[in-house]
């Protein structure tokens, strides 16, 4: 059974960068599409990005596609999310999750993801 653990969150000033990691254990991430979601206080889960490393399929939400990059760490069972030019509205708990579905606009919904990490807090503030 796949288990996911996020790390890399923290406090950063506007315009700064963070790199989040999603470490998988129990089985290879190759068998899954990995998605990043975020949830701000009082709001629903918002999709950020997904990636299937076997097919190469990627998706980014419009507000993040020019600032965030999802990738698979070489030689590791880890998915990364590089976040640049962070803004206060990016403040949220960031979760990685796994699904057997493809990474596509239609499939990239929280309800399609079966396995979730515990989340990591990202706070963007001066």
Secondary structure, 3 states (H helix, E strand, C coil): CCEEEEECCEEECCCCCEEEEEEEECCCHHHCEEEEEEECCCCCCEEEEEEECCCCCEEECCCCCCCEEEEECCCCCEEEEEECCCCHHHCEEEEEEEECCCCCCCCCCHHHCCEECCCEEEEECC
